[in-house]
């Protein structure tokens, strides 16, 4: 039997021939500009009459909405791929600017549309949603209408958006500039060396503790030197956000992030309570790791220190075959999707200079195709990343027949399919480890993920909620920010560390992101939600795939509580479901403790 040899370089020419100089892509941008203008005009010309006739107008606008969404996303996906595959491509920056401008124009039309939806009274609205073509979109359209109802007038919201470009978003961009100029000074073999933030962060997994400690000291000093600028930036970002909330009459800081993630406050509170109640095994893991490294207690810079090594190098071909083999034990649809991605050159994995760091999945809606970006160098963690991104791809594949407006799933469920796919491969890797040292390294890698999502993310959440409460009363100075951060870390890590990272608030981009507030808890939600689904999948075996696909299809057209009740028959506001997910993390810790109990 001959095996297909999979290419490590993706094919983008199938979309637009010629890369960043593509005349086809230039034509696509021109066409998109025209249909965005047509959409805005269509919305502008619509004057709701509060009769059933509004339904026909809305249906026509929704068709245009779908068409523009596909065009803009197609363009955004192509530019993201061009930027990632070659950071030296100077033409891409201009293309990115064009796509951003198109998105901003589209947003103006959507703000106008949302305001018009609020002018339709409830009875007429209910009857409109019974209409063919609108019924399937009732959740997303009602959600838009509800959110617009809770905001200010069209003119006021347009003014906020206009002012935020040089205000709110300007502060966010300033953070990027400050980080870009931040250098971490260290001594390497007696020679002073200035590392970028990214280079320095990579050294926290160095096997030599002296190296990690020295990098950490340089790291704290670098962020400390810039902390006056960064605390000013953070305070103004939060201040802008709080002022907007106040104008809208929103008392609760978590109102917006919870709405974006379509979840209730009770669900969030229950999740964190279950995590807090089950920190003891994770603390034991950190204590055992300290013992194995010959330390009394771990410090912040020891968290990523390696234990043993997974020496095995896995070729891209072997990695792909390993993924396909283990996906096949779960279901045919997922395996078929992954096989197509490998065979049809949907994946850019080549290890070459000039590529962006990291990995991502993106979708080309006009062709119903995914593209996956990463750099594959043969480590077990590369295989996990590849499975993770294929999981994201499978999520969009599962939704391929749905209306475009029913495919906008939120960040908290976005991580569900990716984590699920990654778990299949991570579990198989631990089981297939050839030596005890390799098994230990792979298992520790799995437990580290739980530490990151149940402890580190918890610290971020605790810090951010407390900071926002204090910011309501006025500026929070640098010393106080450091104190809030260290207190949050001590609480989240069960006081298991000797030295903490008080300037973490300064070094973490997520606190300065303007697109989405509270860029933390959705990660933990997605992780535990997918673990709960994974636990059910293990119980039910191969036949579970059909139920899993049904769940993925509904991720963008109901709240997470409705999703869990419908597909898992669980109430997310109660602790049971979360306890099952956390138990899977504890099982890994117990296996690790057993393996190292010598």
MOVEN-V888548 format. One record per residue. N is the residue number from 1. OMEGA is omega in whole degrees, 0 to 359 (* if undefined). Layout:
N_OMEGA, N_OMEGA
This chain:
1_181, 2_179, 3_176, 4_175, 5_185, 6_178, 7_178, 8_180, 9_183, 10_177, 11_177, 12_182, 13_179, 14_179, 15_180, 16_184, 17_173, 18_175, 19_185, 20_178, 21_186, 22_175, 23_179, 24_181, 25_176, 26_179, 27_179, 28_180, 29_178, 30_180, 31_180, 32_179, 33_180, 34_183, 35_174, 36_178, 37_179, 38_179, 39_180, 40_180, 41_180, 42_180, 43_182, 44_183, 45_183, 46_175, 47_183, 48_183, 49_183, 50_173, 51_181, 52_180, 53_178, 54_180, 55_180, 56_178, 57_182, 58_180, 59_179, 60_179, 61_180, 62_176, 63_179, 64_178, 65_181, 66_182, 67_180, 68_180, 69_181, 70_182, 71_183, 72_180, 73_177, 74_180, 75_180, 76_180, 77_182, 78_181, 79_178, 80_180, 81_179, 82_181, 83_185, 84_187, 85_181, 86_183, 87_180, 88_183, 89_186, 90_182, 91_188, 92_183, 93_178, 94_179, 95_179, 96_178, 97_179, 98_182, 99_178, 100_180, 101_178, 102_179, 103_181, 104_178, 105_178, 106_181, 107_178, 108_178, 109_181, 110_178, 111_178, 112_180, 113_183, 114_179, 115_180, 116_178, 117_182, 118_182, 119_178, 120_183, 121_190, 122_182, 123_179, 124_181, 125_180, 126_182, 127_177, 128_184, 129_176, 130_185, 131_177, 132_180, 133_179, 134_183, 135_182, 136_182, 137_188, 138_181, 139_185, 140_180, 141_178, 142_178, 143_179, 144_182, 145_180, 146_182, 147_179, 148_178, 149_184, 150_179, 151_180, 152_180, 153_180, 154_182, 155_181, 156_180, 157_178, 158_178, 159_178, 160_180, 161_181, 162_181, 163_183, 164_180, 165_180, 166_178, 167_183, 168_182, 169_177, 170_177, 171_178, 172_179, 173_178, 174_178, 175_180, 176_180, 177_181, 178_181, 179_180, 180_181, 181_182, 182_179, 183_179, 184_184, 185_175, 186_173, 187_177, 188_184, 189_177, 190_181, 191_177, 192_182, 193_178, 194_181, 195_171, 196_180, 197_180, 198_180, 199_181, 200_181, 201_180, 202_184, 203_177, 204_175, 205_178, 206_182, 207_183, 208_183, 209_180, 210_178, 211_181, 212_182, 213_182, 214_178, 215_181, 216_179, 217_177, 218_180, 219_179, 220_180, 221_181, 222_180, 223_177, 224_180, 225_182, 226_190, 227_179, 228_178, 229_186, 230_179, 231_176, 232_180, 233_182, 234_180, 235_181, 236_175, 237_181, 238_180, 239_178, 240_182, 241_181, 242_178, 243_180, 244_179, 245_182, 246_179, 247_180, 248_180, 249_180, 250_181, 251_189, 252_181, 253_183, 254_183, 255_184, 256_179, 257_178, 258_179, 259_179, 260_182, 261_176, 262_180, 263_181, 264_177, 265_180, 266_180, 267_181, 268_181, 269_180, 270_180, 271_181, 272_180, 273_179, 274_179, 275_181, 276_180, 277_185, 278_181, 279_188, 280_180, 281_179, 282_176, 283_177, 284_178, 285_181, 286_178, 287_180, 288_179, 289_178, 290_180, 291_181, 292_178, 293_178, 294_182, 295_174, 296_182, 297_176, 298_168, 299_183, 300_185, 301_176, 302_186, 303_182, 304_180, 305_182, 306_173, 307_181, 308_180, 309_171, 310_189, 311_188, 312_172, 313_182, 314_179, 315_180, 316_180, 317_180, 318_179, 319_180, 320_182, 321_178, 322_179, 323_182, 324_181, 325_185, 326_171, 327_183, 328_179, 329_179, 330_182, 331_185, 332_183, 333_181, 334_179, 335_180, 336_179, 337_183, 338_180, 339_179, 340_179, 341_179, 342_186, 343_186, 344_176, 345_177, 346_188, 347_175, 348_187, 349_187, 350_178, 351_182, 352_179, 353_174, 354_179, 355_175, 356_173, 357_173, 358_181, 359_176, 360_172, 361_174, 362_188, 363_177, 364_189, 365_182, 366_180, 367_184, 368_179, 369_176, 370_167, 371_182, 372_181, 373_173, 374_172, 375_187, 376_180, 377_172, 378_179, 379_175, 380_180, 381_174, 382_180, 383_177, 384_179, 385_180, 386_178, 387_180, 388_182, 389_175, 390_176, 391_175, 392_180, 393_181, 394_178, 395_180, 396_178, 397_180, 398_183, 399_191, 400_183, 401_182, 402_173, 403_182, 404_182, 405_178, 406_183, 407_181, 408_180, 409_185, 410_185, 411_184, 412_177, 413_179, 414_183, 415_184, 416_184, 417_181, 418_180, 419_179, 420_180, 421_180, 422_179, 423_180, 424_184, 425_180, 426_178, 427_181, 428_180, 429_179, 430_181, 431_184, 432_182, 433_186, 434_178, 435_180, 436_180, 437_180, 438_180, 439_180, 440_181, 441_181, 442_180, 443_179, 444_178, 445_178, 446_182, 447_179, 448_179, 449_178, 450_178, 451_181, 452_188, 453_182, 454_179, 455_183, 456_180, 457_177, 458_179, 459_180, 460_181, 461_179, 462_180, 463_188, 464_179, 465_182, 466_178, 467_182, 468_178, 469_181, 470_182, 471_177, 472_183, 473_180, 474_183, 475_177, 476_186, 477_186, 478_182, 479_180, 480_177, 481_178, 482_181, 483_179, 484_182, 485_182, 486_178, 487_180, 488_179, 489_179, 490_180, 491_185, 492_181, 493_178, 494_180, 495_185, 496_185, 497_178, 498_181, 499_183, 500_184, 501_185, 502_181, 503_179, 504_180, 505_182, 506_187, 507_187, 508_179, 509_186, 510_180, 511_186, 512_180, 513_182, 514_182, 515_186, 516_176, 517_179, 518_181, 519_182, 520_188, 521_179, 522_177, 523_182, 524_177, 525_183, 526_181, 527_183, 528_178, 529_181, 530_176, 531_177, 532_178, 533_180, 534_178, 535_178, 536_181, 537_179, 538_179, 539_188, 540_178, 541_191, 542_182, 543_185, 544_188, 545_182, 546_179, 547_181, 548_179, 549_178, 550_179, 551_181, 552_181, 553_184, 554_188, 555_182, 556_183, 557_172, 558_177, 559_180, 560_179, 561_177, 562_180, 563_182, 564_180, 565_183, 566_189, 567_183, 568_182, 569_179, 570_178, 571_185, 572_178, 573_178, 574_187, 575_189, 576_183, 577_182, 578_179, 579_178, 580_180, 581_180, 582_179, 583_178, 584_177, 585_180, 586_178, 587_178, 588_179, 589_182, 590_178, 591_178, 592_181, 593_179, 594_183, 595_184, 596_184, 597_183, 598_*
